[in-house]
Amino acid sequence: AGMSAYCAAKAGLSMLTQVAALEMGPRGIRVNAVAPGFVHTPLTAAAASVPGVVEDYVDNTALGRAGTPEDIANAVVYLCSPGSSWLTGEVLDINGGAHLKRYPDVMGHVMRLVEQSS
């Protein structure tokens, strides 16, 4: 519950990446995107402070850990390198394999926290 806007935006960006790659490819311009999973940053600190969210995410990640900014940076460096010269229209899921399982029920954790505090 409460994830429809996020999911719609993520799907929209995926399609935008594909269409932009088709439109810009003839000009020699590659278009790719990075879809990071849970990464420990100041932006995610609020979500990480909700009891159970990080643990739930890590438990449902194939590699068993949250990401670091360096994990994301390494993917971006690859996309900017000659090694990715034949890659376009792709969204790289940089999430430790979380997309292979299920994402945590963040709203469920928040609602339980609200119920406990009232």
MOPAC internal coordinates of N, CA, C and O (Angstrom, degrees):
PM7 1SCF
backbone

  N    0.0000 0     0.00 0     0.00 0    0    0    0
  C    1.4568 1     0.00 0     0.00 0    1    0    0
  C    1.5147 1   109.43 1     0.00 0    2    1    0
  O    1.2310 1   120.63 1   -36.66 1    3    2    1
  N    1.3112 1   116.41 1   143.34 1    3    2    1
  C    1.4436 1   121.67 1   176.93 1    5    3    2
  C    1.5169 1   115.12 1    81.22 1    6    5    3
  O    1.2310 1   119.84 1  -170.95 1    7    6    5
  N    1.3081 1   117.90 1     9.05 1    7    6    5
  C    1.4638 1   120.72 1  -176.27 1    9    7    6
  C    1.5299 1   112.99 1  -108.15 1   10    9    7
  O    1.2310 1   119.73 1  -177.00 1   11   10    9
  N    1.3337 1   118.11 1     3.00 1   11   10    9
  C    1.4633 1   120.12 1  -173.64 1   13   11   10
  C    1.5257 1   112.45 1   -62.54 1   14   13   11
  O    1.2310 1   119.62 1   137.39 1   15   14   13
  N    1.3203 1   118.34 1   -42.61 1   15   14   13
  C    1.4682 1   120.20 1  -179.63 1   17   15   14
  C    1.5296 1   110.60 1   -64.59 1   18   17   15
  O    1.2310 1   120.55 1   136.84 1   19   18   17
  N    1.3238 1   116.55 1   -43.16 1   19   18   17
  C    1.4656 1   121.07 1   178.66 1   21   19   18
  C    1.5298 1   110.37 1   -60.28 1   22   21   19
  O    1.2310 1   120.73 1   132.36 1   23   22   21
  N    1.3240 1   116.22 1   -47.64 1   23   22   21
  C    1.4659 1   120.64 1  -177.58 1   25   23   22
  C    1.5254 1   111.45 1   -65.27 1   26   25   23
  O    1.2310 1   120.30 1   139.61 1   27   26   25
  N    1.3304 1   117.04 1   -40.39 1   27   26   25
  C    1.4641 1   120.57 1   178.73 1   29   27   26
  C    1.5259 1   110.58 1   -64.53 1   30   29   27
  O    1.2310 1   120.43 1   138.20 1   31   30   29
  N    1.3251 1   116.79 1   -41.80 1   31   30   29
  C    1.4639 1   120.42 1   179.23 1   33   31   30
  C    1.5234 1   110.87 1   -64.90 1   34   33   31
  O    1.2310 1   120.55 1   137.79 1   35   34   33
  N    1.3248 1   116.56 1   -42.21 1   35   34   33
  C    1.4638 1   120.48 1  -179.46 1   37   35   34
  C    1.5317 1   110.56 1   -64.45 1   38   37   35
  O    1.2310 1   120.11 1   137.44 1   39   38   37
  N    1.3204 1   117.39 1   -42.56 1   39   38   37
  C    1.4620 1   120.92 1   178.07 1   41   39   38
  C    1.5286 1   110.61 1   -65.24 1   42   41   39
  O    1.2310 1   120.63 1   140.86 1   43   42   41
  N    1.3296 1   116.40 1   -39.14 1   43   42   41
  C    1.4604 1   120.50 1   178.36 1   45   43   42
  C    1.5180 1   112.06 1   -62.70 1   46   45   43
  O    1.2310 1   120.38 1   138.19 1   47   46   45
  N    1.3228 1   116.88 1   -41.81 1   47   46   45
  C    1.4621 1   120.06 1   178.68 1   49   47   46
  C    1.5240 1   111.66 1   -67.04 1   50   49   47
  O    1.2310 1   120.48 1   145.98 1   51   50   49
  N    1.3129 1   116.68 1   -34.02 1   51   50   49
  C    1.4608 1   120.28 1   177.16 1   53   51   50
  C    1.5311 1   110.39 1   -64.00 1   54   53   51
  O    1.2310 1   120.61 1   133.27 1   55   54   53
  N    1.3186 1   116.44 1   -46.73 1   55   54   53
  C    1.4669 1   119.93 1   179.37 1   57   55   54
  C    1.5239 1   111.25 1   -67.54 1   58   57   55
  O    1.2310 1   120.09 1   141.44 1   59   58   57
  N    1.3274 1   117.44 1   -38.56 1   59   58   57
  C    1.4594 1   120.87 1   177.18 1   61   59   58
  C    1.5276 1   110.34 1   -59.83 1   62   61   59
  O    1.2310 1   120.27 1   139.55 1   63   62   61
  N    1.3190 1   117.10 1   -40.45 1   63   62   61
  C    1.4607 1   121.72 1   178.22 1   65   63   62
  C    1.5273 1   110.30 1   -61.01 1   66   65   63
  O    1.2310 1   120.47 1   135.27 1   67   66   65
  N    1.3217 1   116.72 1   -44.73 1   67   66   65
  C    1.4655 1   120.40 1  -178.73 1   69   67   66
  C    1.5273 1   111.97 1   -66.69 1   70   69   67
  O    1.2310 1   120.68 1   133.57 1   71   70   69
  N    1.3299 1   116.30 1   -46.43 1   71   70   69
  C    1.4658 1   119.84 1  -178.11 1   73   71   70
  C    1.5305 1   110.67 1   -67.17 1   74   73   71
  O    1.2310 1   120.24 1   138.49 1   75   74   73
  N    1.3229 1   117.15 1   -41.51 1   75   74   73
  C    1.4646 1   119.97 1   178.23 1   77   75   74
  C    1.5245 1   110.68 1   -62.27 1   78   77   75
  O    1.2310 1   120.29 1   142.55 1   79   78   77
  N    1.3284 1   117.06 1   -37.45 1   79   78   77
  C    1.4696 1   120.37 1   177.62 1   81   79   78
  C    1.5268 1   110.61 1   -63.02 1   82   81   79
  O    1.2310 1   120.45 1   138.67 1   83   82   81
  N    1.3254 1   116.74 1   -41.33 1   83   82   81
  C    1.4661 1   120.29 1   177.91 1   85   83   82
  C    1.5230 1   111.51 1   -65.07 1   86   85   83
  O    1.2310 1   120.78 1   138.06 1   87   86   85
  N    1.3190 1   116.12 1   -41.94 1   87   86   85
  C    1.4601 1   120.19 1  -177.09 1   89   87   86
  C    1.5252 1   112.69 1   -74.33 1   90   89   87
  O    1.2310 1   120.00 1   145.65 1   91   90   89
  N    1.3153 1   117.60 1   -34.35 1   91   90   89
  C    1.4610 1   121.25 1  -175.19 1   93   91   90
  C    1.5250 1   113.42 1   -94.80 1   94   93   91
  O    1.2310 1   120.28 1   162.35 1   95   94   93
  N    1.3249 1   117.06 1   -17.65 1   95   94   93
  C    1.4603 1   120.95 1  -179.34 1   97   95   94
  C    1.5165 1   114.41 1   -53.24 1   98   97   95
  O    1.2310 1   119.40 1   134.44 1   99   98   97
  N    1.3364 1   118.75 1   -45.56 1   99   98   97
  C    1.4642 1   119.14 1   179.60 1  101   99   98
  C    1.5315 1   113.86 1   -60.07 1  102  101   99
  O    1.2310 1   120.42 1   161.69 1  103  102  101
  N    1.3119 1   116.80 1   -18.31 1  103  102  101
  C    1.4688 1   121.07 1   177.90 1  105  103  102
  C    1.5370 1   111.29 1   -94.00 1  106  105  103
  O    1.2310 1   120.65 1  -175.39 1  107  106  105
  N    1.3278 1   116.36 1     4.61 1  107  106  105
  C    1.4569 1   120.59 1  -179.88 1  109  107  106
  C    1.5166 1   113.80 1    79.73 1  110  109  107
  O    1.2310 1   120.76 1  -163.84 1  111  110  109
  N    1.3289 1   116.14 1    16.16 1  111  110  109
  C    1.4634 1   120.72 1  -179.21 1  113  111  110
  C    1.5201 1   109.03 1  -101.93 1  114  113  111
  O    1.2310 1   121.20 1   -54.75 1  115  114  113
  N    1.3305 1   115.32 1   125.25 1  115  114  113
  C    1.4582 1   120.88 1   177.16 1  117  115  114
  C    1.5222 1   109.25 1   -93.61 1  118  117  115
  O    1.2310 1   120.63 1   -37.16 1  119  118  117
  N    1.3223 1   116.40 1   142.84 1  119  118  117
  C    1.4674 1   121.66 1   179.08 1  121  119  118
  C    1.5216 1   108.13 1  -128.67 1  122  121  119
  O    1.2310 1   120.89 1   -61.01 1  123  122  121
  N    1.3118 1   115.90 1   118.99 1  123  122  121
  C    1.4594 1   122.54 1   177.67 1  125  123  122
  C    1.5176 1   108.44 1  -137.35 1  126  125  123
  O    1.2310 1   120.72 1   -12.70 1  127  126  125
  N    1.3076 1   116.24 1   167.30 1  127  126  125
  C    1.4644 1   120.75 1   179.31 1  129  127  126
  C    1.5202 1   109.28 1  -139.78 1  130  129  127
  O    1.2310 1   121.54 1   -18.46 1  131  130  129
  N    1.3178 1   114.65 1   161.54 1  131  130  129
  C    1.4588 1   122.14 1   176.54 1  133  131  130
  C    1.5196 1   107.61 1  -119.00 1  134  133  131
  O    1.2310 1   120.61 1   -51.08 1  135  134  133
  N    1.3270 1   116.44 1   128.92 1  135  134  133
  C    1.4653 1   122.34 1   176.88 1  137  135  134
  C    1.5251 1   107.58 1  -114.23 1  138  137  135
  O    1.2310 1   120.59 1   -87.87 1  139  138  137
  N    1.3272 1   116.48 1    92.13 1  139  138  137
  C    1.4628 1   118.75 1  -177.35 1  141  139  138
  C    1.5169 1   112.22 1   -75.72 1  142  141  139
  O    1.2310 1   121.33 1   -29.32 1  143  142  141
  N    1.3078 1   115.06 1   150.68 1  143  142  141
  C    1.4572 1   120.69 1   171.64 1  145  143  142
  C    1.5141 1   108.91 1   -85.98 1  146  145  143
  O    1.2310 1   120.54 1    26.17 1  147  146  145
  N    1.3263 1   116.58 1  -153.83 1  147  146  145
  C    1.4597 1   120.76 1  -179.28 1  149  147  146
  C    1.5212 1   109.46 1   -71.78 1  150  149  147
  O    1.2310 1   120.87 1   -60.27 1  151  150  149
  N    1.3192 1   115.94 1   119.73 1  151  150  149
  C    1.4607 1   122.91 1  -179.00 1  153  151  150
  C    1.5217 1   107.78 1  -122.69 1  154  153  151
  O    1.2310 1   120.63 1   -47.45 1  155  154  153
  N    1.3205 1   116.41 1   132.55 1  155  154  153
  C    1.4680 1   120.09 1   177.89 1  157  155  154
  C    1.5276 1   109.79 1   -69.84 1  158  157  155
  O    1.2310 1   120.68 1   -73.46 1  159  158  157
  N    1.3311 1   116.30 1   106.54 1  159  158  157
  C    1.4659 1   123.40 1   176.61 1  161  159  158
  C    1.5241 1   107.62 1  -144.20 1  162  161  159
  O    1.2310 1   119.92 1   -11.02 1  163  162  161
  N    1.3271 1   117.76 1   168.98 1  163  162  161
  C    1.4681 1   119.08 1   174.78 1  165  163  162
  C    1.5366 1   112.28 1   -58.58 1  166  165  163
  O    1.2310 1   120.19 1   148.93 1  167  166  165
  N    1.3332 1   117.24 1   -31.07 1  167  166  165
  C    1.4620 1   120.66 1  -179.76 1  169  167  166
  C    1.5302 1   112.15 1   -66.61 1  170  169  167
  O    1.2310 1   119.95 1   147.64 1  171  170  169
  N    1.3162 1   117.70 1   -32.36 1  171  170  169
  C    1.4653 1   120.64 1  -178.20 1  173  171  170
  C    1.5241 1   112.84 1   -95.32 1  174  173  171
  O    1.2310 1   120.16 1  -177.90 1  175  174  173
  N    1.3184 1   117.31 1     2.10 1  175  174  173
  C    1.4697 1   120.76 1  -177.00 1  177  175  174
  C    1.5248 1   112.18 1   -59.72 1  178  177  175
  O    1.2310 1   120.04 1   140.91 1  179  178  177
  N    1.3353 1   117.53 1   -39.09 1  179  178  177
  C    1.4672 1   119.88 1  -179.41 1  181  179  178
  C    1.5235 1   110.73 1   -64.34 1  182  181  179
  O    1.2310 1   120.28 1   134.07 1  183  182  181
  N    1.3304 1   117.07 1   -45.93 1  183  182  181
  C    1.4669 1   120.03 1   178.63 1  185  183  182
  C    1.5237 1   110.40 1   -64.36 1  186  185  183
  O    1.2310 1   120.43 1   141.31 1  187  186  185
  N    1.3299 1   116.79 1   -38.69 1  187  186  185
  C    1.4637 1   120.81 1  -178.89 1  189  187  186
  C    1.5200 1   112.00 1   -67.65 1  190  189  187
  O    1.2310 1   120.53 1   158.53 1  191  190  189
  N    1.3295 1   116.60 1   -21.47 1  191  190  189
  C    1.4655 1   119.60 1  -179.27 1  193  191  190
  C    1.5256 1   112.79 1   -80.52 1  194  193  191
  O    1.2310 1   120.09 1   168.05 1  195  194  193
  N    1.3329 1   117.44 1   -11.95 1  195  194  193
  C    1.4648 1   120.85 1   177.09 1  197  195  194
  C    1.5249 1   107.73 1   -76.26 1  198  197  195
  O    1.2310 1   120.03 1   -59.47 1  199  198  197
  N    1.3259 1   117.55 1   120.53 1  199  198  197
  C    1.4653 1   120.32 1  -177.33 1  201  199  198
  C    1.5317 1   112.35 1   -53.85 1  202  201  199
  O    1.2310 1   121.11 1   -51.66 1  203  202  201
  N    1.3200 1   115.49 1   128.34 1  203  202  201
  C    1.4551 1   121.58 1   175.39 1  205  203  202
  C    1.5100 1   115.57 1    95.12 1  206  205  203
  O    1.2310 1   119.26 1   161.51 1  207  206  205
  N    1.3292 1   119.03 1   -18.49 1  207  206  205
  C    1.4656 1   120.20 1  -175.00 1  209  207  206
  C    1.5261 1   111.45 1   -65.80 1  210  209  207
  O    1.2310 1   119.91 1   127.50 1  211  210  209
  N    1.3233 1   117.78 1   -52.50 1  211  210  209
  C    1.4667 1   120.15 1  -177.96 1  213  211  210
  C    1.5234 1   110.40 1   -64.87 1  214  213  211
  O    1.2310 1   120.43 1   137.01 1  215  214  213
  N    1.3167 1   116.77 1   -42.99 1  215  214  213
  C    1.4630 1   120.19 1   179.89 1  217  215  214
  C    1.5234 1   110.98 1   -60.79 1  218  217  215
  O    1.2310 1   120.58 1   136.62 1  219  218  217
  N    1.3425 1   116.49 1   -43.38 1  219  218  217
  C    1.4629 1   121.40 1   179.55 1  221  219  218
  C    1.5234 1   110.23 1   -62.99 1  222  221  219
  O    1.2310 1   120.37 1   136.89 1  223  222  221
  N    1.3232 1   116.90 1   -43.11 1  223  222  221
  C    1.4582 1   120.41 1   179.21 1  225  223  222
  C    1.5265 1   110.67 1   -63.04 1  226  225  223
  O    1.2310 1   120.52 1   129.94 1  227  226  225
  N    1.3239 1   116.61 1   -50.06 1  227  226  225
  C    1.4710 1   121.13 1  -177.97 1  229  227  226
  C    1.5271 1   110.81 1   -61.53 1  230  229  227
  O    1.2310 1   120.14 1   139.40 1  231  230  229
  N    1.3284 1   117.33 1   -40.60 1  231  230  229
  C    1.4685 1   121.02 1   178.67 1  233  231  230
  C    1.5234 1   111.90 1   -62.07 1  234  233  231
  O    1.2310 1   120.17 1   154.02 1  235  234  233
  N    1.3227 1   117.29 1   -25.98 1  235  234  233
  C    1.4568 1   121.70 1  -177.79 1  237  235  234
  C    1.5222 1   112.33 1  -107.67 1  238  237  235
  O    1.2310 1   120.59 1  -155.75 1  239  238  237
  N    1.3149 1   116.48 1    24.25 1  239  238  237
  C    1.4574 1   122.36 1   177.09 1  241  239  238
  C    1.5278 1   107.72 1  -114.92 1  242  241  239
  O    1.2310 1   120.71 1   -50.34 1  243  242  241
  N    1.3034 1   116.25 1   129.66 1  243  242  241
  C    1.4664 1   120.31 1  -176.79 1  245  243  242
  C    1.5302 1   112.31 1   -55.60 1  246  245  243
  O    1.2310 1   119.83 1   143.18 1  247  246  245
  N    1.3248 1   117.94 1   -36.82 1  247  246  245
  C    1.4619 1   120.63 1  -178.84 1  249  247  246
  C    1.5175 1   112.86 1   -89.39 1  250  249  247
  O    1.2310 1   119.84 1   176.07 1  251  250  249
  N    1.3268 1   117.91 1    -3.93 1  251  250  249
  C    1.4565 1   121.99 1   171.59 1  253  251  250
  C    1.5160 1   116.73 1    69.62 1  254  253  251
  O    1.2310 1   120.23 1  -150.03 1  255  254  253
  N    1.3287 1   117.16 1    29.97 1  255  254  253
  C    1.4616 1   119.17 1   176.74 1  257  255  254
  C    1.5209 1   110.06 1  -157.20 1  258  257  255
  O    1.2310 1   121.46 1   -20.24 1  259  258  257
  N    1.3160 1   114.81 1   159.76 1  259  258  257
  C    1.4597 1   120.49 1   171.56 1  261  259  258
  C    1.5258 1   107.91 1   -78.71 1  262  261  259
  O    1.2310 1   120.87 1   -16.32 1  263  262  261
  N    1.3111 1   115.94 1   163.68 1  263  262  261
  C    1.4508 1   120.28 1  -178.79 1  265  263  262
  C    1.5145 1   113.05 1   -86.17 1  266  265  263
  O    1.2310 1   121.96 1    -8.84 1  267  266  265
  N    1.3170 1   113.84 1   171.16 1  267  266  265
  C    1.4606 1   121.39 1   175.08 1  269  267  266
  C    1.5267 1   107.73 1  -121.21 1  270  269  267
  O    1.2310 1   120.16 1   -20.74 1  271  270  269
  N    1.3184 1   117.30 1   159.26 1  271  270  269
  C    1.4644 1   118.39 1   174.96 1  273  271  270
  C    1.5323 1   112.15 1   -55.96 1  274  273  271
  O    1.2310 1   120.42 1   147.23 1  275  274  273
  N    1.3198 1   116.81 1   -32.77 1  275  274  273
  C    1.4664 1   120.44 1   179.23 1  277  275  274
  C    1.5281 1   111.68 1   -64.90 1  278  277  275
  O    1.2310 1   120.19 1   145.18 1  279  278  277
  N    1.3353 1   117.24 1   -34.82 1  279  278  277
  C    1.4681 1   120.01 1   176.93 1  281  279  278
  C    1.5260 1   110.53 1   -59.32 1  282  281  279
  O    1.2310 1   120.69 1   136.32 1  283  282  281
  N    1.3103 1   116.29 1   -43.68 1  283  282  281
  C    1.4645 1   120.99 1  -179.19 1  285  283  282
  C    1.5286 1   109.74 1   -70.73 1  286  285  283
  O    1.2310 1   120.60 1   136.56 1  287  286  285
  N    1.3251 1   116.46 1   -43.44 1  287  286  285
  C    1.4679 1   120.47 1   179.91 1  289  287  286
  C    1.5227 1   111.24 1   -58.90 1  290  289  287
  O    1.2310 1   119.98 1   139.95 1  291  290  289
  N    1.3196 1   117.65 1   -40.05 1  291  290  289
  C    1.4699 1   120.59 1   179.51 1  293  291  290
  C    1.5225 1   111.48 1   -61.61 1  294  293  291
  O    1.2310 1   120.24 1   141.75 1  295  294  293
  N    1.3224 1   117.14 1   -38.25 1  295  294  293
  C    1.4664 1   120.28 1   177.71 1  297  295  294
  C    1.5249 1   110.81 1   -66.54 1  298  297  295
  O    1.2310 1   120.65 1   139.03 1  299  298  297
  N    1.3190 1   116.36 1   -40.97 1  299  298  297
  C    1.4658 1   120.53 1   179.44 1  301  299  298
  C    1.5274 1   110.34 1   -66.12 1  302  301  299
  O    1.2310 1   120.15 1   139.81 1  303  302  301
  N    1.3234 1   117.32 1   -40.19 1  303  302  301
  C    1.4725 1   120.67 1   176.63 1  305  303  302
  C    1.5242 1   109.51 1   -59.11 1  306  305  303
  O    1.2310 1   120.30 1   136.93 1  307  306  305
  N    1.3283 1   117.03 1   -43.07 1  307  306  305
  C    1.4673 1   120.17 1   177.46 1  309  307  306
  C    1.5300 1   110.69 1   -59.63 1  310  309  307
  O    1.2310 1   120.44 1   133.89 1  311  310  309
  N    1.3354 1   116.76 1   -46.11 1  311  310  309
  C    1.4649 1   119.86 1  -178.86 1  313  311  310
  C    1.5258 1   112.15 1   -62.05 1  314  313  311
  O    1.2310 1   120.31 1   151.69 1  315  314  313
  N    1.3189 1   117.02 1   -28.31 1  315  314  313
  C    1.4681 1   121.53 1   179.74 1  317  315  314
  C    1.5286 1   112.64 1   -88.11 1  318  317  315
  O    1.2310 1   120.38 1   175.10 1  319  318  317
  N    1.3123 1   116.87 1    -4.90 1  319  318  317
  C    1.4677 1   120.54 1  -174.97 1  321  319  318
  C    1.5270 1   111.42 1   -92.72 1  322  321  319
  O    1.2310 1   120.58 1   -18.09 1  323  322  321
  N    1.3382 1   116.50 1   161.91 1  323  322  321
  C    1.4630 1   120.25 1   175.20 1  325  323  322
  C    1.5325 1   112.56 1   -60.33 1  326  325  323
  O    1.2310 1   120.39 1   156.20 1  327  326  325
  N    1.3217 1   116.87 1   -23.80 1  327  326  325
  C    1.4635 1   120.24 1  -179.74 1  329  327  326
  C    1.5173 1   114.08 1   -62.79 1  330  329  327
  O    1.2310 1   120.21 1   161.62 1  331  330  329
  N    1.3189 1   117.20 1   -18.38 1  331  330  329
  C    1.4688 1   119.87 1   179.68 1  333  331  330
  C    1.5291 1   111.51 1  -107.40 1  334  333  331
  O    1.2310 1   120.49 1  -158.31 1  335  334  333
  N    1.3271 1   116.66 1    21.69 1  335  334  333
  C    1.4664 1   120.67 1  -173.35 1  337  335  334
  C    1.5262 1   114.42 1   -63.42 1  338  337  335
  O    1.2310 1   119.80 1   162.76 1  339  338  337
  N    1.3124 1   117.98 1   -17.24 1  339  338  337
  C    1.4637 1   120.03 1  -179.98 1  341  339  338
  C    1.5210 1   110.74 1  -112.39 1  342  341  339
  O    1.2310 1   120.69 1  -156.14 1  343  342  341
  N    1.3121 1   116.29 1    23.86 1  343  342  341
  C    1.4612 1   122.78 1  -179.08 1  345  343  342
  C    1.5207 1   108.46 1  -113.51 1  346  345  343
  O    1.2310 1   120.64 1   -58.54 1  347  346  345
  N    1.3161 1   116.38 1   121.46 1  347  346  345
  C    1.4625 1   120.30 1   175.93 1  349  347  346
  C    1.5185 1   109.58 1  -153.77 1  350  349  347
  O    1.2310 1   121.19 1   -29.52 1  351  350  349
  N    1.3149 1   115.33 1   150.48 1  351  350  349
  C    1.4630 1   120.84 1   179.38 1  353  351  350
  C    1.5129 1   114.09 1    77.24 1  354  353  351
  O    1.2310 1   120.27 1  -162.67 1  355  354  353
  N    1.3182 1   117.08 1    17.33 1  355  354  353
  C    1.4602 1   120.86 1  -176.14 1  357  355  354
  C    1.5220 1   112.05 1  -109.09 1  358  357  355
  O    1.2310 1   121.49 1   -32.99 1  359  358  357
  N    1.3074 1   114.75 1   147.01 1  359  358  357
  C    1.4592 1   122.01 1   171.26 1  361  359  358
  C    1.5221 1   105.98 1  -111.53 1  362  361  359
  O    1.2310 1   120.60 1   -64.83 1  363  362  361
  N    1.3213 1   116.45 1   115.17 1  363  362  361
  C    1.4650 1   120.55 1   179.73 1  365  363  362
  C    1.5204 1   109.28 1   -84.95 1  366  365  363
  O    1.2310 1   120.62 1   -62.27 1  367  366  365
  N    1.3215 1   116.43 1   117.73 1  367  366  365
  C    1.4626 1   121.60 1   174.85 1  369  367  366
  C    1.5212 1   107.35 1   -81.74 1  370  369  367
  O    1.2310 1   120.60 1   -79.30 1  371  370  369
  N    1.3119 1   116.45 1   100.70 1  371  370  369
  C    1.4624 1   121.63 1   179.95 1  373  371  370
  C    1.5228 1   106.26 1  -101.91 1  374  373  371
  O    1.2310 1   121.33 1   -95.75 1  375  374  373
  N    1.3323 1   115.05 1    84.25 1  375  374  373
  C    1.4696 1   119.27 1  -170.94 1  377  375  374
  C    1.5261 1   113.13 1  -145.89 1  378  377  375
  O    1.2310 1   120.13 1  -159.67 1  379  378  377
  N    1.2993 1   117.35 1    20.33 1  379  378  377
  C    1.4596 1   119.70 1   177.69 1  381  379  378
  C    1.5195 1   114.10 1    64.77 1  382  381  379
  O    1.2310 1   120.55 1  -160.96 1  383  382  381
  N    1.3201 1   116.56 1    19.04 1  383  382  381
  C    1.4588 1   120.39 1  -179.69 1  385  383  382
  C    1.5178 1   114.20 1    89.35 1  386  385  383
  O    1.2310 1   120.05 1  -167.63 1  387  386  385
  N    1.3225 1   117.51 1    12.37 1  387  386  385
  C    1.4705 1   119.48 1  -179.91 1  389  387  386
  C    1.5237 1   111.59 1   -62.67 1  390  389  387
  O    1.2310 1   120.12 1   149.23 1  391  390  389
  N    1.3308 1   117.38 1   -30.77 1  391  390  389
  C    1.4630 1   119.90 1  -179.84 1  393  391  390
  C    1.5320 1   111.83 1   -67.88 1  394  393  391
  O    1.2310 1   119.89 1   167.75 1  395  394  393
  N    1.3113 1   117.82 1   -12.25 1  395  394  393
  C    1.4627 1   121.59 1   178.36 1  397  395  394
  C    1.5206 1   112.18 1   -82.59 1  398  397  395
  O    1.2310 1   120.69 1   162.49 1  399  398  397
  N    1.3002 1   116.28 1   -17.51 1  399  398  397
  C    1.4665 1   121.43 1  -177.75 1  401  399  398
  C    1.5190 1   108.81 1  -115.37 1  402  401  399
  O    1.2310 1   120.29 1    55.75 1  403  402  401
  N    1.3120 1   117.06 1  -124.25 1  403  402  401
  C    1.4622 1   120.74 1   177.29 1  405  403  402
  C    1.5198 1   108.81 1  -135.77 1  406  405  403
  O    1.2310 1   121.42 1   -28.08 1  407  406  405
  N    1.3102 1   114.89 1   151.92 1  407  406  405
  C    1.4569 1   119.36 1   177.19 1  409  407  406
  C    1.5182 1   109.37 1   -82.60 1  410  409  407
  O    1.2310 1   120.29 1   -26.12 1  411  410  409
  N    1.3322 1   117.05 1   153.88 1  411  410  409
  C    1.4658 1   119.49 1  -179.19 1  413  411  410
  C    1.5208 1   111.13 1   -67.34 1  414  413  411
  O    1.2310 1   121.23 1   -25.74 1  415  414  413
  N    1.3094 1   115.26 1   154.26 1  415  414  413
  C    1.4629 1   121.94 1   177.28 1  417  415  414
  C    1.5263 1   108.20 1   -83.88 1  418  417  415
  O    1.2310 1   120.59 1  -101.86 1  419  418  417
  N    1.3304 1   116.48 1    78.14 1  419  418  417
  C    1.4651 1   121.35 1  -176.35 1  421  419  418
  C    1.5222 1   110.53 1   -59.69 1  422  421  419
  O    1.2310 1   120.42 1   134.07 1  423  422  421
  N    1.3243 1   116.80 1   -45.93 1  423  422  421
  C    1.4688 1   119.68 1  -179.40 1  425  423  422
  C    1.5227 1   110.82 1   -61.88 1  426  425  423
  O    1.2310 1   119.76 1   142.60 1  427  426  425
  N    1.3114 1   118.06 1   -37.40 1  427  426  425
  C    1.4622 1   121.33 1   177.54 1  429  427  426
  C    1.5200 1   111.21 1   -61.62 1  430  429  427
  O    1.2310 1   120.68 1   137.12 1  431  430  429
  N    1.3276 1   116.30 1   -42.88 1  431  430  429
  C    1.4686 1   120.38 1   177.83 1  433  431  430
  C    1.5258 1   110.73 1   -63.66 1  434  433  431
  O    1.2310 1   120.30 1   136.99 1  435  434  433
  N    1.3212 1   117.04 1   -43.01 1  435  434  433
  C    1.4677 1   120.91 1  -179.85 1  437  435  434
  C    1.5224 1   110.37 1   -64.34 1  438  437  435
  O    1.2310 1   120.35 1   135.72 1  439  438  437
  N    1.3232 1   116.93 1   -44.28 1  439  438  437
  C    1.4715 1   120.15 1  -179.03 1  441  439  438
  C    1.5268 1   110.99 1   -63.18 1  442  441  439
  O    1.2310 1   119.98 1   139.46 1  443  442  441
  N    1.3265 1   117.64 1   -40.54 1  443  442  441
  C    1.4682 1   120.06 1   177.11 1  445  443  442
  C    1.5265 1   111.10 1   -63.40 1  446  445  443
  O    1.2310 1   120.47 1   141.82 1  447  446  445
  N    1.3120 1   116.70 1   -38.18 1  447  446  445
  C    1.4609 1   120.97 1   178.01 1  449  447  446
  C    1.5279 1   110.71 1   -64.81 1  450  449  447
  O    1.2310 1   120.43 1   137.99 1  451  450  449
  N    1.3224 1   116.79 1   -42.01 1  451  450  449
  C    1.4700 1   121.59 1   178.23 1  453  451  450
  C    1.5207 1   110.07 1   -63.49 1  454  453  451
  O    1.2310 1   120.42 1   135.51 1  455  454  453
  N    1.3257 1   116.80 1   -44.49 1  455  454  453
  C    1.4686 1   120.68 1   179.65 1  457  455  454
  C    1.5254 1   111.38 1   -62.27 1  458  457  455
  O    1.2310 1   120.27 1   141.36 1  459  458  457
  N    1.3165 1   117.09 1   -38.64 1  459  458  457
  C    1.4662 1   120.91 1  -179.70 1  461  459  458
  C    1.5218 1   111.88 1   -68.05 1  462  461  459
  O    1.2310 1   120.57 1   148.06 1  463  462  461
  N    1.3279 1   116.52 1   -31.94 1  463  462  461
  C    1.4628 1   119.36 1  -176.82 1  465  463  462
  C    1.5206 1   112.97 1   -86.98 1  466  465  463
  O    1.2310 1   119.92 1   173.52 1  467  466  465
  N    1.3372 1   117.76 1    -6.48 1  467  466  465
  C    1.4753 1   118.56 1  -179.79 1  469  467  466
  C    1.5023 1   112.51 1  -103.33 1  470  469  467
  O    1.2310 1   120.10 1   180.00 1  471  470  469

